[in-house]
Amino acid sequence: MSWQLWVLIALAAAGLVLLAAARMRHARKVFDDITELDRPTPAPAEPASAGDELARARARHLYPQPDRRRSHG
Protein backbone atom coordinates (compact mmCIF):
# COMPACT_ATOMS: atom_id res chain seq x y z
CA MET A 1 0.00 0.00 0.00
CA SER A 2 2.84 2.44 0.70
CA TRP A 3 4.24 2.04 -2.83
CA GLN A 4 1.02 3.50 -4.18
CA LEU A 5 1.58 6.63 -2.11
CA TRP A 6 5.09 6.96 -3.55
CA VAL A 7 3.75 6.56 -7.07
CA LEU A 8 1.18 9.29 -6.39
CA ILE A 9 3.88 11.58 -4.98
CA ALA A 10 6.13 10.89 -7.99
CA LEU A 11 3.30 11.67 -10.42
CA ALA A 12 2.48 14.89 -8.60
CA ALA A 13 6.14 15.93 -8.62
CA ALA A 14 6.44 15.15 -12.33
CA GLY A 15 3.33 17.19 -13.02
CA LEU A 16 4.71 20.15 -11.10
CA VAL A 17 8.02 19.93 -12.96
CA LEU A 18 6.22 19.86 -16.31
CA LEU A 19 4.04 22.81 -15.30
CA ALA A 20 7.08 24.80 -14.17
CA ALA A 21 8.92 23.99 -17.41
CA ALA A 22 5.95 25.13 -19.50
CA ARG A 23 5.66 28.38 -17.54
CA MET A 24 9.38 29.06 -17.85
CA ARG A 25 9.27 28.40 -21.58
CA HIS A 26 6.42 30.88 -21.97
CA ALA A 27 8.27 33.41 -19.80
CA ARG A 28 11.35 33.01 -21.98
CA LYS A 29 9.32 33.72 -25.12
CA VAL A 30 7.81 36.84 -23.55
CA PHE A 31 11.25 37.99 -22.38
CA ASP A 32 12.68 37.48 -25.87
CA ASP A 33 9.81 39.46 -27.38
CA ILE A 34 10.39 42.32 -24.97
CA THR A 35 14.16 42.45 -25.39
CA GLU A 36 14.24 41.95 -29.17
CA LEU A 37 16.57 44.59 -30.57
CA ASP A 38 15.84 44.19 -34.28
CA ARG A 39 12.35 45.64 -34.28
CA PRO A 40 12.00 49.37 -34.95
CA THR A 41 10.87 51.60 -32.12
CA PRO A 42 7.75 53.63 -32.84
CA ALA A 43 8.26 57.37 -33.02
CA PRO A 44 6.45 59.35 -30.31
CA ALA A 45 3.37 61.21 -31.51
CA GLU A 46 4.38 64.42 -29.81
CA PRO A 47 7.44 65.04 -27.71
CA ALA A 48 6.30 65.77 -24.17
CA SER A 49 8.72 66.95 -21.58
CA ALA A 50 8.92 65.23 -18.21
CA GLY A 51 7.78 68.43 -16.51
CA ASP A 52 4.53 68.46 -18.45
CA GLU A 53 3.80 64.86 -17.52
CA LEU A 54 4.54 65.60 -13.89
CA ALA A 55 2.24 68.62 -13.96
CA ARG A 56 -0.59 66.57 -15.50
CA ALA A 57 -0.17 63.82 -12.92
CA ARG A 58 -0.15 66.35 -10.09
CA ALA A 59 -3.29 68.02 -11.44
CA ARG A 60 -5.07 64.66 -11.67
CA HIS A 61 -4.11 63.96 -8.08
CA LEU A 62 -5.09 67.37 -6.70
CA TYR A 63 -8.23 67.86 -8.78
CA PRO A 64 -9.77 64.46 -9.50
CA GLN A 65 -12.39 64.36 -12.21
CA PRO A 66 -15.86 63.16 -11.22
CA ASP A 67 -16.73 59.65 -12.28
CA ARG A 68 -17.95 59.83 -15.87
CA ARG A 69 -19.76 56.51 -15.79
CA ARG A 70 -23.44 56.68 -15.03
CA SER A 71 -24.77 54.45 -12.32
CA HIS A 72 -27.80 52.36 -13.05
CA GLY A 73 -30.65 52.82 -10.66
HTML snippet that shows the backbone in 3Dmol.js (N, CA, C, O; Angstrom):
<script src="https://3Dmol.org/build/3Dmol-min.js"></script>
<div id="view" style="width:600px;height:400px;position:relative"></div>
<script>
const pdb = `
ATOM      1  N   MET A   1       0.827  -1.202   0.000  1.00  0.00           N
ATOM      2  CA  MET A   1       0.000   0.000   0.000  1.00  0.00           C
ATOM      3  C   MET A   1       0.868   1.262   0.000  1.00  0.00           C
ATOM      4  O   MET A   1       0.474   2.268  -0.590  1.00  0.00           O
ATOM      5  N   SER A   2       2.018   1.233   0.635  1.00  0.00           N
ATOM      6  CA  SER A   2       2.838   2.436   0.697  1.00  0.00           C
ATOM      7  C   SER A   2       3.462   2.766  -0.661  1.00  0.00           C
ATOM      8  O   SER A   2       3.761   3.929  -0.934  1.00  0.00           O
ATOM      9  N   TRP A   3       3.665   1.744  -1.527  1.00  0.00           N
ATOM     10  CA  TRP A   3       4.241   2.036  -2.831  1.00  0.00           C
ATOM     11  C   TRP A   3       3.282   2.866  -3.674  1.00  0.00           C
ATOM     12  O   TRP A   3       3.715   3.636  -4.531  1.00  0.00           O
ATOM     13  N   GLN A   4       1.995   2.717  -3.437  1.00  0.00           N
ATOM     14  CA  GLN A   4       1.019   3.497  -4.184  1.00  0.00           C
ATOM     15  C   GLN A   4       1.111   4.985  -3.811  1.00  0.00           C
ATOM     16  O   GLN A   4       0.922   5.863  -4.653  1.00  0.00           O
ATOM     17  N   LEU A   5       1.400   5.241  -2.554  1.00  0.00           N
ATOM     18  CA  LEU A   5       1.579   6.629  -2.111  1.00  0.00           C
ATOM     19  C   LEU A   5       2.798   7.239  -2.792  1.00  0.00           C
ATOM     20  O   LEU A   5       2.763   8.394  -3.216  1.00  0.00           O
ATOM     21  N   TRP A   6       3.886   6.457  -2.899  1.00  0.00           N
ATOM     22  CA  TRP A   6       5.093   6.963  -3.549  1.00  0.00           C
ATOM     23  C   TRP A   6       4.858   7.200  -5.035  1.00  0.00           C
ATOM     24  O   TRP A   6       5.393   8.152  -5.604  1.00  0.00           O
ATOM     25  N   VAL A   7       4.077   6.358  -5.654  1.00  0.00           N
ATOM     26  CA  VAL A   7       3.748   6.563  -7.067  1.00  0.00           C
ATOM     27  C   VAL A   7       2.936   7.843  -7.225  1.00  0.00           C
ATOM     28  O   VAL A   7       3.180   8.622  -8.146  1.00  0.00           O
ATOM     29  N   LEU A   8       1.984   8.063  -6.344  1.00  0.00           N
ATOM     30  CA  LEU A   8       1.179   9.286  -6.390  1.00  0.00           C
ATOM     31  C   LEU A   8       2.045  10.525  -6.181  1.00  0.00           C
ATOM     32  O   LEU A   8       1.875  11.529  -6.872  1.00  0.00           O
ATOM     33  N   ILE A   9       2.971  10.452  -5.229  1.00  0.00           N
ATOM     34  CA  ILE A   9       3.876  11.579  -4.979  1.00  0.00           C
ATOM     35  C   ILE A   9       4.768  11.821  -6.190  1.00  0.00           C
ATOM     36  O   ILE A   9       5.002  12.970  -6.565  1.00  0.00           O
ATOM     37  N   ALA A  10       5.273  10.744  -6.811  1.00  0.00           N
ATOM     38  CA  ALA A  10       6.130  10.890  -7.990  1.00  0.00           C
ATOM     39  C   ALA A  10       5.357  11.505  -9.156  1.00  0.00           C
ATOM     40  O   ALA A  10       5.896  12.345  -9.877  1.00  0.00           O
ATOM     41  N   LEU A  11       4.108  11.099  -9.348  1.00  0.00           N
ATOM     42  CA  LEU A  11       3.297  11.674 -10.421  1.00  0.00           C
ATOM     43  C   LEU A  11       3.010  13.153 -10.175  1.00  0.00           C
ATOM     44  O   LEU A  11       3.049  13.966 -11.098  1.00  0.00           O
ATOM     45  N   ALA A  12       2.726  13.487  -8.933  1.00  0.00           N
ATOM     46  CA  ALA A  12       2.476  14.893  -8.603  1.00  0.00           C
ATOM     47  C   ALA A  12       3.735  15.730  -8.822  1.00  0.00           C
ATOM     48  O   ALA A  12       3.660  16.840  -9.349  1.00  0.00           O
ATOM     49  N   ALA A  13       4.886  15.204  -8.421  1.00  0.00           N
ATOM     50  CA  ALA A  13       6.141  15.927  -8.619  1.00  0.00           C
ATOM     51  C   ALA A  13       6.441  16.097 -10.100  1.00  0.00           C
ATOM     52  O   ALA A  13       6.887  17.163 -10.523  1.00  0.00           O
ATOM     53  N   ALA A  14       6.201  15.059 -10.889  1.00  0.00           N
ATOM     54  CA  ALA A  14       6.438  15.152 -12.330  1.00  0.00           C
ATOM     55  C   ALA A  14       5.505  16.182 -12.962  1.00  0.00           C
ATOM     56  O   ALA A  14       5.911  16.940 -13.843  1.00  0.00           O
ATOM     57  N   GLY A  15       4.268  16.202 -12.512  1.00  0.00           N
ATOM     58  CA  GLY A  15       3.326  17.193 -13.021  1.00  0.00           C
ATOM     59  C   GLY A  15       3.759  18.610 -12.697  1.00  0.00           C
ATOM     60  O   GLY A  15       3.659  19.505 -13.537  1.00  0.00           O
ATOM     61  N   LEU A  16       4.241  18.813 -11.478  1.00  0.00           N
ATOM     62  CA  LEU A  16       4.711  20.149 -11.096  1.00  0.00           C
ATOM     63  C   LEU A  16       5.935  20.561 -11.906  1.00  0.00           C
ATOM     64  O   LEU A  16       6.059  21.722 -12.297  1.00  0.00           O
ATOM     65  N   VAL A  17       6.831  19.623 -12.158  1.00  0.00           N
ATOM     66  CA  VAL A  17       8.017  19.932 -12.958  1.00  0.00           C
ATOM     67  C   VAL A  17       7.608  20.302 -14.381  1.00  0.00           C
ATOM     68  O   VAL A  17       8.129  21.264 -14.944  1.00  0.00           O
ATOM     69  N   LEU A  18       6.682  19.549 -14.962  1.00  0.00           N
ATOM     70  CA  LEU A  18       6.215  19.863 -16.315  1.00  0.00           C
ATOM     71  C   LEU A  18       5.515  21.222 -16.368  1.00  0.00           C
ATOM     72  O   LEU A  18       5.703  21.986 -17.314  1.00  0.00           O
ATOM     73  N   LEU A  19       4.712  21.515 -15.353  1.00  0.00           N
ATOM     74  CA  LEU A  19       4.043  22.808 -15.299  1.00  0.00           C
ATOM     75  C   LEU A  19       5.052  23.949 -15.183  1.00  0.00           C
ATOM     76  O   LEU A  19       4.924  24.970 -15.858  1.00  0.00           O
ATOM     77  N   ALA A  20       6.053  23.770 -14.325  1.00  0.00           N
ATOM     78  CA  ALA A  20       7.079  24.799 -14.169  1.00  0.00           C
ATOM     79  C   ALA A  20       7.862  24.989 -15.464  1.00  0.00           C
ATOM     80  O   ALA A  20       8.182  26.118 -15.836  1.00  0.00           O
ATOM     81  N   ALA A  21       8.173  23.886 -16.155  1.00  0.00           N
ATOM     82  CA  ALA A  21       8.915  23.991 -17.415  1.00  0.00           C
ATOM     83  C   ALA A  21       8.093  24.728 -18.474  1.00  0.00           C
ATOM     84  O   ALA A  21       8.628  25.543 -19.225  1.00  0.00           O
ATOM     85  N   ALA A  22       6.808  24.441 -18.528  1.00  0.00           N
ATOM     86  CA  ALA A  22       5.949  25.131 -19.500  1.00  0.00           C
ATOM     87  C   ALA A  22       5.859  26.614 -19.190  1.00  0.00           C
ATOM     88  O   ALA A  22       5.897  27.442 -20.101  1.00  0.00           O
ATOM     89  N   ARG A  23       5.741  26.958 -17.918  1.00  0.00           N
ATOM     90  CA  ARG A  23       5.660  28.380 -17.540  1.00  0.00           C
ATOM     91  C   ARG A  23       6.969  29.096 -17.841  1.00  0.00           C
ATOM     92  O   ARG A  23       6.963  30.236 -18.305  1.00  0.00           O
ATOM     93  N   MET A  24       8.087  28.434 -17.578  1.00  0.00           N
ATOM     94  CA  MET A  24       9.383  29.059 -17.850  1.00  0.00           C
ATOM     95  C   MET A  24       9.611  29.222 -19.354  1.00  0.00           C
ATOM     96  O   MET A  24      10.221  30.201 -19.785  1.00  0.00           O
ATOM     97  N   ARG A  25       9.133  28.282 -20.144  1.00  0.00           N
ATOM     98  CA  ARG A  25       9.267  28.399 -21.584  1.00  0.00           C
ATOM     99  C   ARG A  25       8.459  29.587 -22.098  1.00  0.00           C
ATOM    100  O   ARG A  25       8.928  30.348 -22.944  1.00  0.00           O
ATOM    101  N   HIS A  26       7.240  29.737 -21.580  1.00  0.00           N
ATOM    102  CA  HIS A  26       6.417  30.878 -21.971  1.00  0.00           C
ATOM    103  C   HIS A  26       7.072  32.185 -21.515  1.00  0.00           C
ATOM    104  O   HIS A  26       7.083  33.165 -22.260  1.00  0.00           O
ATOM    105  N   ALA A  27       7.616  32.203 -20.301  1.00  0.00           N
ATOM    106  CA  ALA A  27       8.266  33.413 -19.797  1.00  0.00           C
ATOM    107  C   ALA A  27       9.471  33.767 -20.658  1.00  0.00           C
ATOM    108  O   ALA A  27       9.742  34.943 -20.898  1.00  0.00           O
ATOM    109  N   ARG A  28      10.190  32.755 -21.121  1.00  0.00           N
ATOM    110  CA  ARG A  28      11.349  33.009 -21.976  1.00  0.00           C
ATOM    111  C   ARG A  28      10.920  33.634 -23.301  1.00  0.00           C
ATOM    112  O   ARG A  28      11.581  34.546 -23.799  1.00  0.00           O
ATOM    113  N   LYS A  29       9.821  33.151 -23.873  1.00  0.00           N
ATOM    114  CA  LYS A  29       9.317  33.725 -25.119  1.00  0.00           C
ATOM    115  C   LYS A  29       8.907  35.183 -24.927  1.00  0.00           C
ATOM    116  O   LYS A  29       9.210  36.031 -25.766  1.00  0.00           O
ATOM    117  N   VAL A  30       8.226  35.472 -23.834  1.00  0.00           N
ATOM    118  CA  VAL A  30       7.815  36.843 -23.547  1.00  0.00           C
ATOM    119  C   VAL A  30       9.037  37.732 -23.352  1.00  0.00           C
ATOM    120  O   VAL A  30       9.083  38.851 -23.862  1.00  0.00           O
ATOM    121  N   PHE A  31      10.031  37.229 -22.610  1.00  0.00           N
ATOM    122  CA  PHE A  31      11.252  37.993 -22.385  1.00  0.00           C
ATOM    123  C   PHE A  31      11.963  38.274 -23.701  1.00  0.00           C
ATOM    124  O   PHE A  31      12.439  39.387 -23.925  1.00  0.00           O
ATOM    125  N   ASP A  32      12.040  37.270 -24.573  1.00  0.00           N
ATOM    126  CA  ASP A  32      12.685  37.477 -25.867  1.00  0.00           C
ATOM    127  C   ASP A  32      11.923  38.493 -26.710  1.00  0.00           C
ATOM    128  O   ASP A  32      12.534  39.292 -27.419  1.00  0.00           O
ATOM    129  N   ASP A  33      10.600  38.468 -26.638  1.00  0.00           N
ATOM    130  CA  ASP A  33       9.810  39.455 -27.384  1.00  0.00           C
ATOM    131  C   ASP A  33      10.064  40.866 -26.863  1.00  0.00           C
ATOM    132  O   ASP A  33      10.147  41.816 -27.641  1.00  0.00           O
ATOM    133  N   ILE A  34      10.186  40.998 -25.557  1.00  0.00           N
ATOM    134  CA  ILE A  34      10.392  42.319 -24.968  1.00  0.00           C
ATOM    135  C   ILE A  34      11.780  42.856 -25.293  1.00  0.00           C
ATOM    136  O   ILE A  34      11.935  44.039 -25.595  1.00  0.00           O
ATOM    137  N   THR A  35      12.776  42.001 -25.234  1.00  0.00           N
ATOM    138  CA  THR A  35      14.160  42.454 -25.394  1.00  0.00           C
ATOM    139  C   THR A  35      14.681  42.331 -26.813  1.00  0.00           C
ATOM    140  O   THR A  35      15.882  42.481 -27.034  1.00  0.00           O
ATOM    141  N   GLU A  36      13.817  42.063 -27.779  1.00  0.00           N
ATOM    142  CA  GLU A  36      14.243  41.949 -29.169  1.00  0.00           C
ATOM    143  C   GLU A  36      14.743  43.302 -29.658  1.00  0.00           C
ATOM    144  O   GLU A  36      14.035  44.305 -29.568  1.00  0.00           O
ATOM    145  N   LEU A  37      15.956  43.322 -30.170  1.00  0.00           N
ATOM    146  CA  LEU A  37      16.573  44.587 -30.567  1.00  0.00           C
ATOM    147  C   LEU A  37      16.362  44.920 -32.035  1.00  0.00           C
ATOM    148  O   LEU A  37      16.586  46.063 -32.436  1.00  0.00           O
ATOM    149  N   ASP A  38      15.940  43.964 -32.846  1.00  0.00           N
ATOM    150  CA  ASP A  38      15.839  44.194 -34.281  1.00  0.00           C
ATOM    151  C   ASP A  38      14.586  44.949 -34.697  1.00  0.00           C
ATOM    152  O   ASP A  38      14.542  45.504 -35.794  1.00  0.00           O
ATOM    153  N   ARG A  39      13.579  44.981 -33.853  1.00  0.00           N
ATOM    154  CA  ARG A  39      12.346  45.642 -34.278  1.00  0.00           C
ATOM    155  C   ARG A  39      12.473  47.158 -34.118  1.00  0.00           C
ATOM    156  O   ARG A  39      13.093  47.630 -33.165  1.00  0.00           O
ATOM    157  N   PRO A  40      11.897  47.911 -35.030  1.00  0.00           N
ATOM    158  CA  PRO A  40      12.000  49.374 -34.948  1.00  0.00           C
ATOM    159  C   PRO A  40      11.150  49.910 -33.808  1.00  0.00           C
ATOM    160  O   PRO A  40      10.083  49.377 -33.504  1.00  0.00           O
ATOM    161  N   THR A  41      11.633  50.957 -33.195  1.00  0.00           N
ATOM    162  CA  THR A  41      10.874  51.596 -32.121  1.00  0.00           C
ATOM    163  C   THR A  41       9.932  52.612 -32.739  1.00  0.00           C
ATOM    164  O   THR A  41      10.330  53.355 -33.636  1.00  0.00           O
ATOM    165  N   PRO A  42       8.687  52.659 -32.276  1.00  0.00           N
ATOM    166  CA  PRO A  42       7.753  53.633 -32.839  1.00  0.00           C
ATOM    167  C   PRO A  42       8.131  55.051 -32.406  1.00  0.00           C
ATOM    168  O   PRO A  42       8.559  55.284 -31.276  1.00  0.00           O
ATOM    169  N   ALA A  43       7.962  55.974 -33.327  1.00  0.00           N
ATOM    170  CA  ALA A  43       8.262  57.370 -33.019  1.00  0.00           C
ATOM    171  C   ALA A  43       7.155  57.937 -32.143  1.00  0.00           C
ATOM    172  O   ALA A  43       5.983  57.630 -32.361  1.00  0.00           O
ATOM    173  N   PRO A  44       7.502  58.757 -31.160  1.00  0.00           N
ATOM    174  CA  PRO A  44       6.452  59.345 -30.315  1.00  0.00           C
ATOM    175  C   PRO A  44       5.594  60.308 -31.119  1.00  0.00           C
ATOM    176  O   PRO A  44       6.083  60.997 -32.014  1.00  0.00           O
ATOM    177  N   ALA A  45       4.311  60.347 -30.790  1.00  0.00           N
ATOM    178  CA  ALA A  45       3.369  61.206 -31.510  1.00  0.00           C
ATOM    179  C   ALA A  45       3.726  62.675 -31.322  1.00  0.00           C
ATOM    180  O   ALA A  45       3.781  63.441 -32.284  1.00  0.00           O
ATOM    181  N   GLU A  46       3.962  63.049 -30.102  1.00  0.00           N
ATOM    182  CA  GLU A  46       4.383  64.419 -29.813  1.00  0.00           C
ATOM    183  C   GLU A  46       5.385  64.380 -28.670  1.00  0.00           C
ATOM    184  O   GLU A  46       5.153  63.704 -27.668  1.00  0.00           O
ATOM    185  N   PRO A  47       6.465  65.077 -28.803  1.00  0.00           N
ATOM    186  CA  PRO A  47       7.440  65.044 -27.709  1.00  0.00           C
ATOM    187  C   PRO A  47       6.911  65.822 -26.510  1.00  0.00           C
ATOM    188  O   PRO A  47       6.637  67.019 -26.602  1.00  0.00           O
ATOM    189  N   ALA A  48       6.773  65.130 -25.393  1.00  0.00           N
ATOM    190  CA  ALA A  48       6.298  65.773 -24.172  1.00  0.00           C
ATOM    191  C   ALA A  48       7.436  65.765 -23.164  1.00  0.00           C
ATOM    192  O   ALA A  48       8.100  64.749 -22.959  1.00  0.00           O
ATOM    193  N   SER A  49       7.643  66.889 -22.556  1.00  0.00           N
ATOM    194  CA  SER A  49       8.723  66.948 -21.577  1.00  0.00           C
ATOM    195  C   SER A  49       8.275  66.293 -20.281  1.00  0.00           C
ATOM    196  O   SER A  49       7.079  66.154 -20.028  1.00  0.00           O
ATOM    197  N   ALA A  50       9.229  65.898 -19.473  1.00  0.00           N
ATOM    198  CA  ALA A  50       8.918  65.228 -18.213  1.00  0.00           C
ATOM    199  C   ALA A  50       8.180  66.179 -17.271  1.00  0.00           C
ATOM    200  O   ALA A  50       7.358  65.737 -16.468  1.00  0.00           O
ATOM    201  N   GLY A  51       8.459  67.453 -17.359  1.00  0.00           N
ATOM    202  CA  GLY A  51       7.782  68.431 -16.508  1.00  0.00           C
ATOM    203  C   GLY A  51       6.297  68.507 -16.807  1.00  0.00           C
ATOM    204  O   GLY A  51       5.485  68.634 -15.890  1.00  0.00           O
ATOM    205  N   ASP A  52       5.933  68.431 -18.075  1.00  0.00           N
ATOM    206  CA  ASP A  52       4.525  68.464 -18.450  1.00  0.00           C
ATOM    207  C   ASP A  52       3.790  67.238 -17.923  1.00  0.00           C
ATOM    208  O   ASP A  52       2.666  67.342 -17.432  1.00  0.00           O
ATOM    209  N   GLU A  53       4.429  66.080 -18.027  1.00  0.00           N
ATOM    210  CA  GLU A  53       3.804  64.859 -17.525  1.00  0.00           C
ATOM    211  C   GLU A  53       3.629  64.923 -16.015  1.00  0.00           C
ATOM    212  O   GLU A  53       2.606  64.492 -15.483  1.00  0.00           O
ATOM    213  N   LEU A  54       4.619  65.457 -15.335  1.00  0.00           N
ATOM    214  CA  LEU A  54       4.538  65.601 -13.891  1.00  0.00           C
ATOM    215  C   LEU A  54       3.423  66.574 -13.507  1.00  0.00           C
ATOM    216  O   LEU A  54       2.696  66.338 -12.542  1.00  0.00           O
ATOM    217  N   ALA A  55       3.288  67.658 -14.257  1.00  0.00           N
ATOM    218  CA  ALA A  55       2.236  68.624 -13.965  1.00  0.00           C
ATOM    219  C   ALA A  55       0.855  68.015 -14.183  1.00  0.00           C
ATOM    220  O   ALA A  55      -0.065  68.258 -13.402  1.00  0.00           O
ATOM    221  N   ARG A  56       0.708  67.219 -15.252  1.00  0.00           N
ATOM    222  CA  ARG A  56      -0.592  66.573 -15.496  1.00  0.00           C
ATOM    223  C   ARG A  56      -0.917  65.569 -14.404  1.00  0.00           C
ATOM    224  O   ARG A  56      -2.061  65.495 -13.956  1.00  0.00           O
ATOM    225  N   ALA A  57       0.057  64.805 -13.975  1.00  0.00           N
ATOM    226  CA  ALA A  57      -0.173  63.823 -12.917  1.00  0.00           C
ATOM    227  C   ALA A  57      -0.529  64.517 -11.607  1.00  0.00           C
ATOM    228  O   ALA A  57      -1.406  64.056 -10.876  1.00  0.00           O
ATOM    229  N   ARG A  58       0.142  65.611 -11.313  1.00  0.00           N
ATOM    230  CA  ARG A  58      -0.151  66.354 -10.085  1.00  0.00           C
ATOM    231  C   ARG A  58      -1.553  66.950 -10.134  1.00  0.00           C
ATOM    232  O   ARG A  58      -2.263  66.954  -9.129  1.00  0.00           O
ATOM    233  N   ALA A  59      -1.953  67.453 -11.297  1.00  0.00           N
ATOM    234  CA  ALA A  59      -3.295  68.025 -11.439  1.00  0.00           C
ATOM    235  C   ALA A  59      -4.362  66.941 -11.282  1.00  0.00           C
ATOM    236  O   ALA A  59      -5.400  67.175 -10.663  1.00  0.00           O
ATOM    237  N   ARG A  60      -4.110  65.761 -11.840  1.00  0.00           N
ATOM    238  CA  ARG A  60      -5.070  64.663 -11.671  1.00  0.00           C
ATOM    239  C   ARG A  60      -5.193  64.279 -10.207  1.00  0.00           C
ATOM    240  O   ARG A  60      -6.277  63.933  -9.736  1.00  0.00           O
ATOM    241  N   HIS A  61      -4.086  64.340  -9.496  1.00  0.00           N
ATOM    242  CA  HIS A  61      -4.106  63.963  -8.084  1.00  0.00           C
ATOM    243  C   HIS A  61      -4.806  65.030  -7.235  1.00  0.00           C
ATOM    244  O   HIS A  61      -5.592  64.702  -6.346  1.00  0.00           O
ATOM    245  N   LEU A  62      -4.522  66.293  -7.509  1.00  0.00           N
ATOM    246  CA  LEU A  62      -5.087  67.369  -6.695  1.00  0.00           C
ATOM    247  C   LEU A  62      -6.535  67.671  -7.048  1.00  0.00           C
ATOM    248  O   LEU A  62      -7.330  68.012  -6.173  1.00  0.00           O
ATOM    249  N   TYR A  63      -6.880  67.546  -8.326  1.00  0.00           N
ATOM    250  CA  TYR A  63      -8.227  67.862  -8.779  1.00  0.00           C
ATOM    251  C   TYR A  63      -8.812  66.665  -9.526  1.00  0.00           C
ATOM    252  O   TYR A  63      -8.864  66.674 -10.755  1.00  0.00           O
ATOM    253  N   PRO A  64      -9.246  65.653  -8.813  1.00  0.00           N
ATOM    254  CA  PRO A  64      -9.774  64.464  -9.501  1.00  0.00           C
ATOM    255  C   PRO A  64     -11.060  64.788 -10.244  1.00  0.00           C
ATOM    256  O   PRO A  64     -11.895  65.563  -9.776  1.00  0.00           O
ATOM    257  N   GLN A  65     -11.197  64.177 -11.407  1.00  0.00           N
ATOM    258  CA  GLN A  65     -12.393  64.360 -12.206  1.00  0.00           C
ATOM    259  C   GLN A  65     -13.519  63.509 -11.629  1.00  0.00           C
ATOM    260  O   GLN A  65     -13.268  62.413 -11.129  1.00  0.00           O
ATOM    261  N   PRO A  66     -14.755  63.997 -11.691  1.00  0.00           N
ATOM    262  CA  PRO A  66     -15.862  63.156 -11.217  1.00  0.00           C
ATOM    263  C   PRO A  66     -16.001  61.924 -12.111  1.00  0.00           C
ATOM    264  O   PRO A  66     -15.601  61.924 -13.275  1.00  0.00           O
ATOM    265  N   ASP A  67     -16.569  60.900 -11.541  1.00  0.00           N
ATOM    266  CA  ASP A  67     -16.733  59.651 -12.278  1.00  0.00           C
ATOM    267  C   ASP A  67     -17.648  59.882 -13.471  1.00  0.00           C
ATOM    268  O   ASP A  67     -18.774  60.349 -13.305  1.00  0.00           O
ATOM    269  N   ARG A  68     -17.178  59.560 -14.666  1.00  0.00           N
ATOM    270  CA  ARG A  68     -17.951  59.830 -15.866  1.00  0.00           C
ATOM    271  C   ARG A  68     -18.941  58.732 -16.198  1.00  0.00           C
ATOM    272  O   ARG A  68     -19.821  58.918 -17.039  1.00  0.00           O
ATOM    273  N   ARG A  69     -18.802  57.591 -15.545  1.00  0.00           N
ATOM    274  CA  ARG A  69     -19.762  56.507 -15.790  1.00  0.00           C
ATOM    275  C   ARG A  69     -21.047  56.797 -15.047  1.00  0.00           C
ATOM    276  O   ARG A  69     -21.028  57.304 -13.925  1.00  0.00           O
ATOM    277  N   ARG A  70     -22.147  56.479 -15.665  1.00  0.00           N
ATOM    278  CA  ARG A  70     -23.445  56.678 -15.025  1.00  0.00           C
ATOM    279  C   ARG A  70     -23.827  55.421 -14.278  1.00  0.00           C
ATOM    280  O   ARG A  70     -23.681  54.307 -14.781  1.00  0.00           O
ATOM    281  N   SER A  71     -24.313  55.617 -13.082  1.00  0.00           N
ATOM    282  CA  SER A  71     -24.765  54.452 -12.320  1.00  0.00           C
ATOM    283  C   SER A  71     -26.179  54.086 -12.730  1.00  0.00           C
ATOM    284  O   SER A  71     -26.982  54.950 -13.085  1.00  0.00           O
ATOM    285  N   HIS A  72     -26.464  52.835 -12.677  1.00  0.00           N
ATOM    286  CA  HIS A  72     -27.796  52.360 -13.048  1.00  0.00           C
ATOM    287  C   HIS A  72     -28.639  52.260 -11.792  1.00  0.00           C
ATOM    288  O   HIS A  72     -28.275  51.567 -10.841  1.00  0.00           O
ATOM    289  N   GLY A  73     -29.748  52.944 -11.791  1.00  0.00           N
ATOM    290  CA  GLY A  73     -30.650  52.817 -10.655  1.00  0.00           C
ATOM    291  C   GLY A  73     -30.852  54.059 -10.001  1.00  0.00           C
ATOM    292  O   GLY A  73     -31.590  54.126  -9.018  1.00  0.00           O
TER     293      GLY A  73
END
`;
const viewer = $3Dmol.createViewer("view");
viewer.addModel(pdb, "pdb");
viewer.setStyle({}, {cartoon: {color: "spectrum"}});
viewer.zoomTo();
viewer.render();
</script>
